[in-house]
Amino acid sequence: MKNLKTILSILLLITSVYSFGQIKTYATFDEFEGDYLKNLSDDTVYVVNFWATWCAPCIAELPYFEALNKKNEGKNFKMVLVNMDSPKSTESRVIPFLSKNKIETEVVVLGDSKTYKWIDKVDPSWSGSIPITIILKGNKKHFYEKDYESVEEIEADILKINN
């Protein structure tokens, strides 16, 4: 029976990896920052949400981010969901979670647990709790340390960056 469970777990993992491809893991915040928070286009809105599978408010708002991302396909819009789980749990926890919840938005794992070194780079007012969302456009940045309760609420914050 134990072997059957192991085989089923491996098949689930292979299916999940195949469905989502490889999820990029960043060992340091600086690597992530270089790819996602610098040199941004003036005509594109970027939404960056920090979340974890163990964070109930994060999980509750993920469907809103997923719906918003689908709604903005083909527009000057880019979203990334930054997972804060341990990189060791990417295959065992994160990928199965994404598969089960049908999350198709780009996800990266940030494995830099030394938040004291980089938290102020995200925003000096960040307490360190998640979820948080950053909305960027060109050289403008809006930081939100809150849980979203609808797509419309996120859209309202996105509109603020265009003013």
C-alpha positions in Angstrom: 0.0 0.0 0.0 2.9 2.4 0.8 4.4 1.8 -2.6 1.1 2.6 -4.3 0.8 5.8 -2.4 4.4 6.7 -3.4 3.7 5.9 -7.1 0.5 8.0 -7.0 2.3 10.9 -5.4 5.0 10.7 -8.1 2.4 10.6 -10.9 0.6 13.6 -9.3 3.9 15.5 -9.1 4.8 14.7 -12.7 1.3 15.8 -13.9 1.6 19.0 -11.9 5.1 19.8 -13.2 4.0 19.0 -16.8 0.9 21.3 -16.4 2.8 24.2 -14.9 6.3 23.8 -16.4 9.1 24.7 -14.1 8.5 27.4 -11.6 11.5 29.7 -11.3 13.0 30.0 -7.9 15.0 33.0 -6.9 17.6 32.4 -4.2 17.9 36.2 -3.5 15.6 39.1 -3.6 18.1 41.0 -5.7 17.8 38.4 -8.5 14.0 38.7 -8.4 14.1 42.5 -8.2 16.2 42.6 -11.4 13.7 40.5 -13.3 10.4 42.0 -12.0 10.8 45.4 -10.3 13.3 47.3 -12.4 13.4 48.8 -15.9 9.6 48.8 -16.3 7.7 50.0 -19.3 5.9 53.3 -18.9 2.8 51.9 -20.8 2.4 48.6 -18.8 0.8 48.0 -15.5 2.6 45.4 -13.4 0.9 43.7 -10.4 3.2 41.8 -8.0 1.5 39.8 -5.3 3.4 38.2 -2.4 1.7 35.1 -1.0 2.1 31.6 0.5 0.2 28.4 0.6 0.0 28.6 4.4 -1.5 32.1 4.4 -5.3 31.9 4.6 -5.9 35.5 3.4 -3.5 35.0 0.5 -5.3 31.9 -0.6 -8.7 33.6 -0.3 -7.6 36.4 -2.7 -5.8 34.4 -5.3 -8.9 33.7 -7.4 -9.4 37.5 -7.8 -5.8 37.9 -9.1 -6.3 34.9 -11.4 -9.6 36.4 -12.8 -7.9 39.9 -13.2 -5.0 38.4 -15.1 -7.3 36.6 -17.5 -9.4 39.7 -17.9 -6.3 41.7 -19.0 -4.8 39.2 -21.4 -3.5 41.0 -24.5 -3.3 44.3 -22.8 -0.3 46.2 -21.4 -0.6 44.3 -18.2 1.8 41.8 -16.4 1.1 39.9 -13.2 3.4 37.7 -11.1 2.5 35.8 -8.0 5.5 35.6 -5.7 5.3 32.6 -3.5 7.0 32.8 -0.1 6.9 29.1 0.8 10.2 27.4 1.3 11.8 26.4 -2.0 12.0 22.9 -0.7 8.2 22.7 -0.7 7.8 23.8 -4.4 7.3 20.3 -5.7 5.5 18.8 -2.8 3.2 21.7 -1.9 3.2 24.7 -4.3 2.8 22.9 -7.6 0.0 20.6 -6.4 -1.7 23.7 -4.8 -1.5 25.6 -8.2 -2.8 22.5 -10.1 -5.7 21.9 -7.7 -6.7 25.6 -7.7 -6.2 26.0 -11.5 -3.8 29.0 -11.1 -2.4 29.9 -14.5 -0.9 33.2 -13.6 2.9 33.3 -13.6 4.3 32.1 -10.3 7.8 32.4 -9.0 9.2 31.2 -5.7 11.3 33.7 -3.6 13.6 31.6 -1.5 15.4 34.5 0.3 14.4 34.1 3.9 16.6 37.1 5.0 13.7 39.5 4.8 15.5 41.9 7.1 18.0 42.6 4.2 15.4 43.3 1.6 12.0 44.2 3.1 12.6 48.0 2.9 13.4 47.6 -0.8 9.8 46.4 -1.4 8.5 49.2 0.8 9.7 50.8 4.0 6.2 50.7 5.5 5.9 46.9 5.0 5.5 45.1 8.4 6.6 41.8 6.9 3.2 40.2 6.9 1.5 38.8 3.8 -0.4 39.2 1.5 1.0 42.3 0.0 0.6 43.7 -3.5 2.7 46.1 -5.4 1.3 47.9 -8.5 3.9 49.5 -10.7 3.9 51.5 -13.9 7.1 53.2 -15.2 8.6 54.9 -12.2 5.4 54.9 -10.1 4.8 52.3 -7.3 1.9 51.8 -5.0 2.2 49.4 -2.1 -0.8 47.6 -0.5 -0.5 45.6 2.7 -4.0 44.2 2.8 -6.3 41.4 1.7 -8.4 41.9 -1.4 -12.0 40.8 -1.4 -12.9 41.3 -5.1 -11.5 41.9 -8.6 -13.1 45.3 -8.5 -11.1 46.2 -5.4 -7.8 45.4 -7.1 -8.9 47.3 -10.2 -9.7 50.3 -8.1 -6.1 50.3 -6.8 -4.8 49.8 -10.3 -6.7 52.9 -11.5 -4.8 55.0 -8.8 -1.5 54.3 -10.6 -2.8 55.8 -13.8 -3.6 59.1 -12.2 
